Structures are given as structure tokens and as C-alpha cells.
């Protein structure tokens, strides 16, 4: 049977925020320190398993109260002020891997909330409910910012008051544009709306690039965690330009029936939370066919 050629997208894989968090965990583990990561270090189960085998423990916010040793690692998504308060009260050692882009966004959201509170205004965050980064952002506003995930959530906004809008760093530019257009159209004449496009360009720039990659290949295999909003978003972007796009979490998800048409050029890609070693394993699985 004619062959398959497999190429891994050189632009896919960890963003610098995730690289830094994983390096911080690895360096503490290498010094034989006990590392407790608050939440999954990255939205990729395979990478979490790898680090847990090296000794890292993933803990919840409730667990934070009961820990008395080791180092607590804050991951790239950032944390709300309440988590920093617990660290201080319990005198935990902290390794803070909050991505500098997220940290800056947290500060901007806090400042906007302080300004808008004086101004009888409101802060809106476009993001995914329950996402760690969003919890960290809402925490900057004492939980008062309005979270908009979909159009139906716009009903919570008072369009007679000034509004300042931010986006979670991993949302799509198109989605943010749609939401801000709707808010601007619904706001009463003369009432101020300030829009901050805070989508991380490490993510946004990948959409155009990954679509170019998807167009150049007959079959696309996107490798990512089921909880990774970035991997899901990039997968959709691939599907828009290449209908033969498939999503897998690892090599075991690869299905022979996807590769019936030969010869074929197969492209393997991933999100900002997909480790390079996992894309390689998936590529090797395809090469076996
Ligand atoms: S996607 Fe951007 S903001 Fe988020 S962790 Fe990566 S570099 Fe930081």
C-alpha cells in the first residue's frame, strides 16, 4: 500500500508560560523537594502523569489548608488573591509560575474594577466559566466582574452604565470581536465602552499558522487534552479548512480507518498545552501504519 508521510507542526506545543511552569516543577523535583501543584499543571493528562511519576502531587484548593511541608506551585493560569492569602497565613513556600502575560492581565483587571467602581461602571470578562485563569481574574474584582461565556450571558450587563471589557488569554479573536460588537451596539448612546483585547498572541497567532499547516496536509491529527480550551479552539480552526481533521489525546486514540486514502500527507499538531514528546508518540503510531 502506498505510504503515509507524517510531519509534526514545528510551531505546535507548549507556549512560554507553560514551559516555565513545567521547568519550575522539574527543577524543584530534581532537588528532591516535594512539589504540590495547585490544580493540573497543564491541561494535558499525559504531561500531568509524567510529572506525577517524577513525584509531583496535584492538589485542590481544599487540600491547601491541610499541607504542612514542601513547595506549593501556582501554575501558568494564575490564582485569585484568596490563594495568596492562604499561602501567607500557612507560611507555605511558594513557587509562582503565573505566566507574566496573565499576571499583567490580572493587574489591569484589578485597576479597571477600581476605576469602574468609582465611575458607577462595570467590568466584563469574556471567558470560560470555571476556567482557572478566569477564576483568578474574577478574584481581582472581588467576584464582581460579569463573566460572559456566550451571547445569552450578555443579559447580565446593564447597558446604561460604563463598561470595560477584557478577554481570557486563550479565547478566539473572532468570538471576542462578536461579543464586544454586541455590547457596543446595545450600550446607550454617550455611555463609555472600553475594550481591551487581551488575547495572548502566543495563541491567537497560532490560528492562522495552524490553518496554513492544515491546508498543506491531507489528514490532520490534533493532539490535546480534553480540558484544554486552546487545543479545542485550534482543532476547530483546523476543521474549518480541512475536513479530515481528527482529535486525539494520545497515540491510543489514532484510528486506522482515518488513513484509508493513500498516499497521504499527515500533519500532527497540538495546542499550547500539548507536550512535544506526545506529538512524537502520535506521529510514530501513525508511521507504524
Ligand atoms: S497562552 Fe499566553 S498567557 Fe497563556 S500561559 Fe501561554 S504564554 Fe501565558
py3Dmol code that shows the C-alpha trace and the ligand (Angstrom):
import py3Dmol

protein = """\
ATOM      1  CA  UNK A   1       0.000   0.000   0.000  1.00  0.00           C
ATOM      2  CA  UNK A   2       1.246   3.492  -0.829  1.00  0.00           C
ATOM      3  CA  UNK A   3       2.792   5.245   2.084  1.00  0.00           C
ATOM      4  CA  UNK A   4       1.854   7.913   4.547  1.00  0.00           C
ATOM      5  CA  UNK A   5       4.223  10.795   5.193  1.00  0.00           C
ATOM      6  CA  UNK A   6       3.969  12.283   8.645  1.00  0.00           C
ATOM      7  CA  UNK A   7       5.057  15.780   9.661  1.00  0.00           C
ATOM      8  CA  UNK A   8       4.873  17.306  13.129  1.00  0.00           C
ATOM      9  CA  UNK A   9       3.968  21.010  13.117  1.00  0.00           C
ATOM     10  CA  UNK A  10       7.147  22.780  14.321  1.00  0.00           C
ATOM     11  CA  UNK A  11       5.053  25.681  15.700  1.00  0.00           C
ATOM     12  CA  UNK A  12       2.819  23.494  17.918  1.00  0.00           C
ATOM     13  CA  UNK A  13       3.404  22.651  21.560  1.00  0.00           C
ATOM     14  CA  UNK A  14       3.944  24.442  24.846  1.00  0.00           C
ATOM     15  CA  UNK A  15       3.798  28.242  24.962  1.00  0.00           C
ATOM     16  CA  UNK A  16       6.474  30.004  27.033  1.00  0.00           C
ATOM     17  CA  UNK A  17       4.125  30.274  30.059  1.00  0.00           C
ATOM     18  CA  UNK A  18       3.677  26.508  30.227  1.00  0.00           C
ATOM     19  CA  UNK A  19       7.385  25.836  29.533  1.00  0.00           C
ATOM     20  CA  UNK A  20       8.253  27.997  32.543  1.00  0.00           C
ATOM     21  CA  UNK A  21       5.764  26.217  34.843  1.00  0.00           C
ATOM     22  CA  UNK A  22       6.980  22.746  33.835  1.00  0.00           C
ATOM     23  CA  UNK A  23      10.628  23.812  34.234  1.00  0.00           C
ATOM     24  CA  UNK A  24       9.920  25.169  37.725  1.00  0.00           C
ATOM     25  CA  UNK A  25       8.296  21.855  38.709  1.00  0.00           C
ATOM     26  CA  UNK A  26      11.132  19.794  37.210  1.00  0.00           C
ATOM     27  CA  UNK A  27      13.832  21.860  38.879  1.00  0.00           C
ATOM     28  CA  UNK A  28      12.223  21.561  42.351  1.00  0.00           C
ATOM     29  CA  UNK A  29      11.679  17.808  41.843  1.00  0.00           C
ATOM     30  CA  UNK A  30      15.328  17.391  40.806  1.00  0.00           C
ATOM     31  CA  UNK A  31      16.299  18.893  44.192  1.00  0.00           C
ATOM     32  CA  UNK A  32      14.159  16.193  45.851  1.00  0.00           C
ATOM     33  CA  UNK A  33      11.666  18.774  47.104  1.00  0.00           C
ATOM     34  CA  UNK A  34       8.026  17.792  47.494  1.00  0.00           C
ATOM     35  CA  UNK A  35       6.087  19.776  44.920  1.00  0.00           C
ATOM     36  CA  UNK A  36       2.346  20.284  45.312  1.00  0.00           C
ATOM     37  CA  UNK A  37       0.840  21.756  42.172  1.00  0.00           C
ATOM     38  CA  UNK A  38      -2.407  23.636  42.799  1.00  0.00           C
ATOM     39  CA  UNK A  39      -4.610  22.207  40.046  1.00  0.00           C
ATOM     40  CA  UNK A  40      -3.353  20.389  36.950  1.00  0.00           C
ATOM     41  CA  UNK A  41      -0.073  21.996  35.883  1.00  0.00           C
ATOM     42  CA  UNK A  42      -1.233  21.965  32.266  1.00  0.00           C
ATOM     43  CA  UNK A  43      -4.484  20.851  30.637  1.00  0.00           C
ATOM     44  CA  UNK A  44      -2.888  17.703  29.385  1.00  0.00           C
ATOM     45  CA  UNK A  45      -3.386  14.458  31.306  1.00  0.00           C
ATOM     46  CA  UNK A  46      -0.340  12.756  29.774  1.00  0.00           C
ATOM     47  CA  UNK A  47       2.050  15.520  30.879  1.00  0.00           C
ATOM     48  CA  UNK A  48       0.476  15.584  34.346  1.00  0.00           C
ATOM     49  CA  UNK A  49       1.050  11.801  34.599  1.00  0.00           C
ATOM     50  CA  UNK A  50       4.690  12.196  33.539  1.00  0.00           C
ATOM     51  CA  UNK A  51       5.403  14.798  36.241  1.00  0.00           C
ATOM     52  CA  UNK A  52       3.454  12.857  38.872  1.00  0.00           C
ATOM     53  CA  UNK A  53       5.662   9.845  38.154  1.00  0.00           C
ATOM     54  CA  UNK A  54       8.635  12.108  38.978  1.00  0.00           C
ATOM     55  CA  UNK A  55       6.992  12.846  42.340  1.00  0.00           C
ATOM     56  CA  UNK A  56       4.819  15.937  41.776  1.00  0.00           C
ATOM     57  CA  UNK A  57       1.463  15.889  43.562  1.00  0.00           C
ATOM     58  CA  UNK A  58      -1.592  17.639  42.155  1.00  0.00           C
ATOM     59  CA  UNK A  59      -3.767  19.165  44.872  1.00  0.00           C
ATOM     60  CA  UNK A  60      -7.039  21.072  45.097  1.00  0.00           C
ATOM     61  CA  UNK A  61      -7.710  24.383  46.856  1.00  0.00           C
ATOM     62  CA  UNK A  62      -9.257  22.467  49.785  1.00  0.00           C
ATOM     63  CA  UNK A  63      -6.045  20.420  50.189  1.00  0.00           C
ATOM     64  CA  UNK A  64      -4.054  23.652  50.540  1.00  0.00           C
ATOM     65  CA  UNK A  65      -5.344  24.050  54.098  1.00  0.00           C
ATOM     66  CA  UNK A  66      -4.001  20.629  55.173  1.00  0.00           C
ATOM     67  CA  UNK A  67      -0.483  20.708  53.718  1.00  0.00           C
ATOM     68  CA  UNK A  68       2.409  21.391  56.055  1.00  0.00           C
ATOM     69  CA  UNK A  69       5.531  20.647  54.018  1.00  0.00           C
ATOM     70  CA  UNK A  70       7.104  21.061  50.569  1.00  0.00           C
ATOM     71  CA  UNK A  71       6.547  23.741  47.965  1.00  0.00           C
ATOM     72  CA  UNK A  72       3.237  24.904  46.518  1.00  0.00           C
ATOM     73  CA  UNK A  73       3.381  25.561  42.788  1.00  0.00           C
ATOM     74  CA  UNK A  74       0.986  28.075  41.207  1.00  0.00           C
ATOM     75  CA  UNK A  75       0.641  27.183  37.531  1.00  0.00           C
ATOM     76  CA  UNK A  76       0.707  29.478  34.485  1.00  0.00           C
ATOM     77  CA  UNK A  77      -3.061  30.217  34.640  1.00  0.00           C
ATOM     78  CA  UNK A  78      -2.623  32.289  37.805  1.00  0.00           C
ATOM     79  CA  UNK A  79      -4.547  32.352  41.075  1.00  0.00           C
ATOM     80  CA  UNK A  80      -7.019  34.687  42.798  1.00  0.00           C
ATOM     81  CA  UNK A  81      -5.877  36.751  45.831  1.00  0.00           C
ATOM     82  CA  UNK A  82      -7.532  34.249  48.217  1.00  0.00           C
ATOM     83  CA  UNK A  83      -4.922  31.600  47.268  1.00  0.00           C
ATOM     84  CA  UNK A  84      -2.054  34.032  48.041  1.00  0.00           C
ATOM     85  CA  UNK A  85      -3.720  34.786  51.396  1.00  0.00           C
ATOM     86  CA  UNK A  86      -3.731  31.092  52.348  1.00  0.00           C
ATOM     87  CA  UNK A  87      -0.045  30.750  51.359  1.00  0.00           C
ATOM     88  CA  UNK A  88       0.777  33.703  53.599  1.00  0.00           C
ATOM     89  CA  UNK A  89      -1.315  32.544  56.547  1.00  0.00           C
ATOM     90  CA  UNK A  90       0.015  28.977  56.423  1.00  0.00           C
ATOM     91  CA  UNK A  91       3.578  30.221  55.700  1.00  0.00           C
ATOM     92  CA  UNK A  92       3.890  27.848  52.740  1.00  0.00           C
ATOM     93  CA  UNK A  93       6.866  28.024  50.384  1.00  0.00           C
ATOM     94  CA  UNK A  94       5.560  29.254  47.044  1.00  0.00           C
ATOM     95  CA  UNK A  95       6.857  28.678  43.509  1.00  0.00           C
ATOM     96  CA  UNK A  96       4.754  31.096  41.491  1.00  0.00           C
ATOM     97  CA  UNK A  97       4.705  30.093  37.805  1.00  0.00           C
ATOM     98  CA  UNK A  98       1.903  32.501  36.878  1.00  0.00           C
ATOM     99  CA  UNK A  99       2.596  33.470  33.275  1.00  0.00           C
ATOM    100  CA  UNK A 100       3.775  37.117  33.064  1.00  0.00           C
ATOM    101  CA  UNK A 101       1.051  37.769  30.463  1.00  0.00           C
ATOM    102  CA  UNK A 102      -1.646  36.561  32.882  1.00  0.00           C
ATOM    103  CA  UNK A 103      -0.104  38.483  35.775  1.00  0.00           C
ATOM    104  CA  UNK A 104      -0.256  41.709  33.765  1.00  0.00           C
ATOM    105  CA  UNK A 105      -3.868  40.979  32.820  1.00  0.00           C
ATOM    106  CA  UNK A 106      -4.782  40.398  36.479  1.00  0.00           C
ATOM    107  CA  UNK A 107      -3.310  43.808  37.371  1.00  0.00           C
ATOM    108  CA  UNK A 108      -5.198  45.528  34.543  1.00  0.00           C
ATOM    109  CA  UNK A 109      -8.495  43.889  35.527  1.00  0.00           C
ATOM    110  CA  UNK A 110      -7.988  44.965  39.137  1.00  0.00           C
ATOM    111  CA  UNK A 111      -7.227  48.559  38.138  1.00  0.00           C
ATOM    112  CA  UNK A 112     -10.237  48.672  35.801  1.00  0.00           C
ATOM    113  CA  UNK A 113     -12.507  47.356  38.552  1.00  0.00           C
ATOM    114  CA  UNK A 114     -11.236  50.024  40.987  1.00  0.00           C
ATOM    115  CA  UNK A 115     -11.798  52.743  38.357  1.00  0.00           C
ATOM    116  CA  UNK A 116     -15.200  51.484  37.293  1.00  0.00           C
ATOM    117  CA  UNK A 117     -16.390  51.142  40.874  1.00  0.00           C
ATOM    118  CA  UNK A 118     -15.797  54.893  41.317  1.00  0.00           C
ATOM    119  CA  UNK A 119     -17.374  55.533  37.924  1.00  0.00           C
ATOM    120  CA  UNK A 120     -20.593  53.524  38.579  1.00  0.00           C
ATOM    121  CA  UNK A 121     -19.329  51.245  35.805  1.00  0.00           C
ATOM    122  CA  UNK A 122     -18.821  47.521  35.375  1.00  0.00           C
ATOM    123  CA  UNK A 123     -16.085  45.135  34.268  1.00  0.00           C
ATOM    124  CA  UNK A 124     -16.874  42.331  31.831  1.00  0.00           C
ATOM    125  CA  UNK A 125     -14.653  39.297  31.275  1.00  0.00           C
ATOM    126  CA  UNK A 126     -15.110  37.173  28.171  1.00  0.00           C
ATOM    127  CA  UNK A 127     -14.026  33.685  29.194  1.00  0.00           C
ATOM    128  CA  UNK A 128     -14.915  30.133  30.089  1.00  0.00           C
ATOM    129  CA  UNK A 129     -16.858  29.515  33.310  1.00  0.00           C
ATOM    130  CA  UNK A 130     -14.803  27.621  35.875  1.00  0.00           C
ATOM    131  CA  UNK A 131     -11.513  28.009  33.948  1.00  0.00           C
ATOM    132  CA  UNK A 132      -8.592  28.548  36.336  1.00  0.00           C
ATOM    133  CA  UNK A 133      -7.456  31.756  34.635  1.00  0.00           C
ATOM    134  CA  UNK A 134     -10.993  33.166  34.774  1.00  0.00           C
ATOM    135  CA  UNK A 135     -11.280  32.342  38.496  1.00  0.00           C
ATOM    136  CA  UNK A 136      -8.020  34.251  39.014  1.00  0.00           C
ATOM    137  CA  UNK A 137      -9.350  37.235  37.039  1.00  0.00           C
ATOM    138  CA  UNK A 138     -12.722  37.328  38.811  1.00  0.00           C
ATOM    139  CA  UNK A 139     -10.809  37.239  42.103  1.00  0.00           C
ATOM    140  CA  UNK A 140      -9.201  40.591  41.218  1.00  0.00           C
ATOM    141  CA  UNK A 141     -12.665  42.170  41.288  1.00  0.00           C
ATOM    142  CA  UNK A 142     -13.896  40.519  44.450  1.00  0.00           C
ATOM    143  CA  UNK A 143     -16.082  38.361  42.204  1.00  0.00           C
ATOM    144  CA  UNK A 144     -17.961  41.434  40.927  1.00  0.00           C
ATOM    145  CA  UNK A 145     -16.911  41.327  37.263  1.00  0.00           C
ATOM    146  CA  UNK A 146     -19.533  39.957  34.869  1.00  0.00           C
ATOM    147  CA  UNK A 147     -18.441  36.754  33.170  1.00  0.00           C
ATOM    148  CA  UNK A 148     -19.631  36.369  29.591  1.00  0.00           C
ATOM    149  CA  UNK A 149     -19.121  32.976  28.025  1.00  0.00           C
ATOM    150  CA  UNK A 150     -21.850  33.112  25.375  1.00  0.00           C
ATOM    151  CA  UNK A 151     -24.308  35.644  23.971  1.00  0.00           C
ATOM    152  CA  UNK A 152     -27.056  34.683  26.467  1.00  0.00           C
ATOM    153  CA  UNK A 153     -24.787  35.940  29.295  1.00  0.00           C
ATOM    154  CA  UNK A 154     -24.984  39.496  27.901  1.00  0.00           C
ATOM    155  CA  UNK A 155     -28.360  39.804  29.669  1.00  0.00           C
ATOM    156  CA  UNK A 156     -26.443  40.350  32.943  1.00  0.00           C
ATOM    157  CA  UNK A 157     -24.948  43.621  31.662  1.00  0.00           C
ATOM    158  CA  UNK A 158     -26.552  46.974  32.492  1.00  0.00           C
ATOM    159  CA  UNK A 159     -26.196  48.820  29.180  1.00  0.00           C
ATOM    160  CA  UNK A 160     -26.883  52.197  30.754  1.00  0.00           C
ATOM    161  CA  UNK A 161     -23.587  52.015  32.727  1.00  0.00           C
ATOM    162  CA  UNK A 162     -19.976  52.405  31.505  1.00  0.00           C
ATOM    163  CA  UNK A 163     -18.352  49.069  30.667  1.00  0.00           C
ATOM    164  CA  UNK A 164     -14.762  47.902  30.460  1.00  0.00           C
ATOM    165  CA  UNK A 165     -14.201  44.563  28.701  1.00  0.00           C
ATOM    166  CA  UNK A 166     -11.310  42.062  28.887  1.00  0.00           C
ATOM    167  CA  UNK A 167     -10.775  38.595  27.442  1.00  0.00           C
ATOM    168  CA  UNK A 168      -9.347  35.409  28.891  1.00  0.00           C
ATOM    169  CA  UNK A 169      -5.968  34.993  27.157  1.00  0.00           C
ATOM    170  CA  UNK A 170      -6.887  31.788  25.313  1.00  0.00           C
ATOM    171  CA  UNK A 171     -10.215  32.818  23.742  1.00  0.00           C
ATOM    172  CA  UNK A 172     -10.642  33.250  19.992  1.00  0.00           C
ATOM    173  CA  UNK A 173     -10.258  36.710  18.466  1.00  0.00           C
ATOM    174  CA  UNK A 174     -13.429  36.172  16.401  1.00  0.00           C
ATOM    175  CA  UNK A 175     -15.524  35.260  19.449  1.00  0.00           C
ATOM    176  CA  UNK A 176     -14.252  38.282  21.389  1.00  0.00           C
ATOM    177  CA  UNK A 177     -14.988  40.592  18.457  1.00  0.00           C
ATOM    178  CA  UNK A 178     -18.539  39.265  18.241  1.00  0.00           C
ATOM    179  CA  UNK A 179     -19.195  39.807  21.966  1.00  0.00           C
ATOM    180  CA  UNK A 180     -17.673  43.318  22.034  1.00  0.00           C
ATOM    181  CA  UNK A 181     -19.651  44.330  18.912  1.00  0.00           C
ATOM    182  CA  UNK A 182     -22.876  43.223  20.625  1.00  0.00           C
ATOM    183  CA  UNK A 183     -22.031  45.110  23.832  1.00  0.00           C
ATOM    184  CA  UNK A 184     -21.168  48.284  21.907  1.00  0.00           C
ATOM    185  CA  UNK A 185     -24.367  48.075  19.854  1.00  0.00           C
ATOM    186  CA  UNK A 186     -26.552  47.571  22.933  1.00  0.00           C
ATOM    187  CA  UNK A 187     -24.944  50.299  25.081  1.00  0.00           C
ATOM    188  CA  UNK A 188     -26.875  53.552  25.328  1.00  0.00           C
ATOM    189  CA  UNK A 189     -25.587  56.496  23.288  1.00  0.00           C
ATOM    190  CA  UNK A 190     -22.901  58.505  25.051  1.00  0.00           C
ATOM    191  CA  UNK A 191     -22.109  55.752  27.589  1.00  0.00           C
ATOM    192  CA  UNK A 192     -18.443  54.723  27.518  1.00  0.00           C
ATOM    193  CA  UNK A 193     -17.348  51.210  26.499  1.00  0.00           C
ATOM    194  CA  UNK A 194     -13.611  50.428  26.783  1.00  0.00           C
ATOM    195  CA  UNK A 195     -12.426  47.282  25.000  1.00  0.00           C
ATOM    196  CA  UNK A 196      -9.125  45.607  25.905  1.00  0.00           C
ATOM    197  CA  UNK A 197      -8.141  42.823  23.529  1.00  0.00           C
ATOM    198  CA  UNK A 198      -6.127  40.740  25.992  1.00  0.00           C
ATOM    199  CA  UNK A 199      -5.959  37.549  23.949  1.00  0.00           C
ATOM    200  CA  UNK A 200      -2.444  36.134  24.135  1.00  0.00           C
ATOM    201  CA  UNK A 201      -0.726  36.375  20.760  1.00  0.00           C
ATOM    202  CA  UNK A 202       1.113  33.130  21.527  1.00  0.00           C
ATOM    203  CA  UNK A 203      -2.352  31.632  20.988  1.00  0.00           C
ATOM    204  CA  UNK A 204      -4.055  33.977  18.517  1.00  0.00           C
ATOM    205  CA  UNK A 205      -1.189  33.858  16.016  1.00  0.00           C
ATOM    206  CA  UNK A 206      -1.351  30.109  16.029  1.00  0.00           C
ATOM    207  CA  UNK A 207      -4.786  30.064  14.383  1.00  0.00           C
ATOM    208  CA  UNK A 208      -3.572  31.459  11.044  1.00  0.00           C
ATOM    209  CA  UNK A 209      -0.423  29.377  11.176  1.00  0.00           C
ATOM    210  CA  UNK A 210      -2.163  26.122  12.052  1.00  0.00           C
ATOM    211  CA  UNK A 211      -4.700  26.679   9.281  1.00  0.00           C
ATOM    212  CA  UNK A 212      -1.830  27.030   6.779  1.00  0.00           C
ATOM    213  CA  UNK A 213      -0.395  23.774   8.138  1.00  0.00           C
ATOM    214  CA  UNK A 214      -3.826  22.053   7.935  1.00  0.00           C
ATOM    215  CA  UNK A 215      -4.301  23.164   4.311  1.00  0.00           C
ATOM    216  CA  UNK A 216      -0.944  21.685   3.319  1.00  0.00           C
ATOM    217  CA  UNK A 217      -1.840  18.188   4.591  1.00  0.00           C
ATOM    218  CA  UNK A 218      -4.446  15.610   3.554  1.00  0.00           C
ATOM    219  CA  UNK A 219      -5.139  14.465   7.102  1.00  0.00           C
ATOM    220  CA  UNK A 220      -4.681  16.404  10.345  1.00  0.00           C
ATOM    221  CA  UNK A 221      -4.294  14.828  13.772  1.00  0.00           C
ATOM    222  CA  UNK A 222      -4.652  17.329  16.600  1.00  0.00           C
ATOM    223  CA  UNK A 223      -3.171  16.109  19.888  1.00  0.00           C
ATOM    224  CA  UNK A 224      -4.520  17.738  23.032  1.00  0.00           C
ATOM    225  CA  UNK A 225      -6.140  17.368  26.436  1.00  0.00           C
ATOM    226  CA  UNK A 226      -9.931  17.199  26.573  1.00  0.00           C
ATOM    227  CA  UNK A 227      -9.908  20.081  29.093  1.00  0.00           C
ATOM    228  CA  UNK A 228      -7.646  22.322  27.013  1.00  0.00           C
ATOM    229  CA  UNK A 229      -9.718  25.181  25.572  1.00  0.00           C
ATOM    230  CA  UNK A 230      -6.761  26.133  23.403  1.00  0.00           C
ATOM    231  CA  UNK A 231      -6.423  22.670  21.826  1.00  0.00           C
ATOM    232  CA  UNK A 232     -10.192  22.547  21.181  1.00  0.00           C
ATOM    233  CA  UNK A 233     -10.117  26.019  19.603  1.00  0.00           C
ATOM    234  CA  UNK A 234      -7.166  25.138  17.354  1.00  0.00           C
ATOM    235  CA  UNK A 235      -8.875  21.879  16.395  1.00  0.00           C
ATOM    236  CA  UNK A 236     -11.937  23.839  15.235  1.00  0.00           C
ATOM    237  CA  UNK A 237      -9.636  26.107  13.230  1.00  0.00           C
ATOM    238  CA  UNK A 238      -8.170  23.007  11.513  1.00  0.00           C
ATOM    239  CA  UNK A 239     -11.632  21.596  10.801  1.00  0.00           C
ATOM    240  CA  UNK A 240     -12.646  24.870   9.122  1.00  0.00           C
ATOM    241  CA  UNK A 241     -10.014  24.365   6.421  1.00  0.00           C
ATOM    242  CA  UNK A 242      -9.527  20.581   6.414  1.00  0.00           C
ATOM    243  CA  UNK A 243     -12.471  18.237   6.952  1.00  0.00           C
ATOM    244  CA  UNK A 244     -10.125  15.289   7.518  1.00  0.00           C
ATOM    245  CA  UNK A 245      -9.102  16.619  10.930  1.00  0.00           C
ATOM    246  CA  UNK A 246      -9.237  14.359  13.983  1.00  0.00           C
ATOM    247  CA  UNK A 247      -8.654  14.962  17.691  1.00  0.00           C
ATOM    248  CA  UNK A 248      -6.731  12.522  19.902  1.00  0.00           C
ATOM    249  CA  UNK A 249      -5.435  12.733  23.455  1.00  0.00           C
ATOM    250  CA  UNK A 250      -2.583  10.294  22.736  1.00  0.00           C
ATOM    251  CA  UNK A 251      -1.348   7.504  20.410  1.00  0.00           C
ATOM    252  CA  UNK A 252      -4.093   5.093  21.567  1.00  0.00           C
ATOM    253  CA  UNK A 253      -6.728   7.365  20.008  1.00  0.00           C
ATOM    254  CA  UNK A 254      -5.336   7.030  16.472  1.00  0.00           C
ATOM    255  CA  UNK A 255      -7.720   5.012  14.245  1.00  0.00           C
ATOM    256  CA  UNK A 256      -6.563   3.072  11.164  1.00  0.00           C
ATOM    257  CA  UNK A 257      -9.758   3.956   9.245  1.00  0.00           C
ATOM    258  CA  UNK A 258      -8.670   7.632   9.060  1.00  0.00           C
ATOM    259  CA  UNK A 259      -5.795   6.643   6.781  1.00  0.00           C
ATOM    260  CA  UNK A 260      -7.570   4.632   4.052  1.00  0.00           C
ATOM    261  CA  UNK A 261      -6.728   7.102   1.294  1.00  0.00           C
ATOM    262  CA  UNK A 262      -3.072   6.620   0.186  1.00  0.00           C
ATOM    263  CA  UNK A 263      -0.668   8.186  -0.492  1.00  0.00           C
ATOM    264  CA  UNK A 264      -1.440  10.863   2.060  1.00  0.00           C
ATOM    265  CA  UNK A 265       0.394  13.643   3.826  1.00  0.00           C
ATOM    266  CA  UNK A 266      -0.454  13.561   7.519  1.00  0.00           C
ATOM    267  CA  UNK A 267       0.108  16.585   9.757  1.00  0.00           C
ATOM    268  CA  UNK A 268       0.364  16.157  13.531  1.00  0.00           C
ATOM    269  CA  UNK A 269      -0.176  19.282  15.603  1.00  0.00           C
ATOM    270  CA  UNK A 270      -1.118  20.343  19.134  1.00  0.00           C
ATOM    271  CA  UNK A 271      -2.141  23.183  21.397  1.00  0.00           C
ATOM    272  CA  UNK A 272      -0.137  25.344  23.792  1.00  0.00           C
ATOM    273  CA  UNK A 273      -0.546  22.631  26.443  1.00  0.00           C
ATOM    274  CA  UNK A 274       0.496  19.665  24.270  1.00  0.00           C
ATOM    275  CA  UNK A 275       3.982  18.299  25.054  1.00  0.00           C
ATOM    276  CA  UNK A 276       6.331  17.713  22.102  1.00  0.00           C
ATOM    277  CA  UNK A 277       7.049  14.143  23.251  1.00  0.00           C
ATOM    278  CA  UNK A 278       3.324  13.284  22.980  1.00  0.00           C
ATOM    279  CA  UNK A 279       3.036  14.615  19.411  1.00  0.00           C
ATOM    280  CA  UNK A 280       6.090  12.492  18.584  1.00  0.00           C
ATOM    281  CA  UNK A 281       4.466   9.347  20.030  1.00  0.00           C
ATOM    282  CA  UNK A 282       1.330  10.006  17.954  1.00  0.00           C
ATOM    283  CA  UNK A 283       3.446  10.522  14.806  1.00  0.00           C
ATOM    284  CA  UNK A 284       5.259   7.212  15.486  1.00  0.00           C
ATOM    285  CA  UNK A 285       1.919   5.408  15.906  1.00  0.00           C
ATOM    286  CA  UNK A 286       0.786   6.715  12.506  1.00  0.00           C
ATOM    287  CA  UNK A 287       4.115   5.778  10.906  1.00  0.00           C
ATOM    288  CA  UNK A 288       3.566   2.157  12.056  1.00  0.00           C
ATOM    289  CA  UNK A 289       0.549   2.048   9.724  1.00  0.00           C
TER     290      UNK A 289
END
"""
ligand_1 = """\
8
LIG
S -1.134 31.061 26.347
Fe -0.073 33.025 26.594
S -0.909 33.838 28.501
Fe -1.420 31.681 28.491
S 0.260 30.706 29.596
Fe 0.779 30.666 27.414
S 2.040 32.488 27.073
Fe 0.961 32.752 29.001
"""
view = py3Dmol.view(width=600, height=400)
view.addModel(protein, "pdb")
view.setStyle({"model": 0}, {"cartoon": {"style": "trace"}})
view.addModel(ligand_1, "xyz")
view.setStyle({"model": 1}, {"stick": {}})
view.zoomTo()
view.show()
